[in-house]
Amino acid sequence: MAWIHMIDEEDAQGKLAKLYERYQEPWGGVDNIGKIHSLNPRSMEGHFSLYTTLMRGRSPLSRIQREMIAVTVSTANHCHY
């Protein structure tokens, strides 16, 4: 597995701190899949924008179907997400 330096929530400043606040999960932090973009906040915004469009944008697929596809792909890739 690749190692990517990530800035923790308590060390975030400026735009990154604001993005962390926006993307904070109910458990109180930002998922690692988002934090891998911490060195490039613009890419973090792009990642979440793409995710939101794919999962909540207009589509013939229901939200449940999209989630089922995501779980299936994650399982096939041995991914915890």
Contacts in CASP RR format, 6 or more apart in sequence:
PFRMAT RR
TARGET T0000
AUTHOR 0000-0000-0000
METHOD contacts of the structure
MODEL  1
MAWIHMIDEEDAQGKLAKLYERYQEPWGGVDNIGKIHSLNPRSMEGHFSL
YTTLMRGRSPLSRIQREMIAVTVSTANHCHY
4 36 0 8 1.000
5 38 0 8 1.000
5 39 0 8 1.000
6 32 0 8 1.000
6 35 0 8 1.000
6 36 0 8 1.000
6 38 0 8 1.000
6 39 0 8 1.000
7 16 0 8 1.000
7 35 0 8 1.000
7 38 0 8 1.000
7 39 0 8 1.000
8 35 0 8 1.000
9 20 0 8 1.000
9 24 0 8 1.000
9 29 0 8 1.000
9 30 0 8 1.000
12 20 0 8 1.000
12 38 0 8 1.000
15 41 0 8 1.000
16 38 0 8 1.000
16 41 0 8 1.000
16 44 0 8 1.000
19 41 0 8 1.000
19 44 0 8 1.000
19 45 0 8 1.000
20 29 0 8 1.000
20 30 0 8 1.000
23 30 0 8 1.000
23 34 0 8 1.000
23 44 0 8 1.000
23 48 0 8 1.000
24 30 0 8 1.000
25 31 0 8 1.000
31 81 0 8 1.000
33 47 0 8 1.000
33 81 0 8 1.000
34 44 0 8 1.000
34 47 0 8 1.000
34 48 0 8 1.000
37 43 0 8 1.000
37 44 0 8 1.000
37 47 0 8 1.000
38 44 0 8 1.000
54 66 0 8 1.000
55 63 0 8 1.000
55 66 0 8 1.000
55 67 0 8 1.000
55 70 0 8 1.000
56 63 0 8 1.000
59 66 0 8 1.000
61 69 0 8 1.000
73 79 0 8 1.000
74 80 0 8 1.000
74 81 0 8 1.000
END
